[in-house]
Amino acid sequence: MPKVAKIAISLPEDVLTAIEKEREDSGESRSQFFRRAAEMMLRRRREQELNRQYIRAYKKIPETKEEVEAAWQASSAILTEEPWE
């Protein structure tokens, strides 16, 4: 089992009330709720950073007109074979 640390946090009462309702509805403990929330925030930040890196790289080396045309041709061929019914 990974090492676990206990922490204390301060929250405005209205935020705590909303959290308590949400976690009771889901059946989670406070620890589970805050762990899940923290993991979601960290994952979202990592995804945002990966997106920024992708955009930066794309701007540095965008696809060529030939690559765009090849993708267009390939997708058009595939889509014309779909029954669309």
PyMOL commands that set and color helices and strands:
alter all, ss='L'
color gray80, all
select helices_A, chain A and resi 13-26+30-60+65-80
alter helices_A, ss='H'
color red, helices_A
deselect
rebuild
show_as cartoon
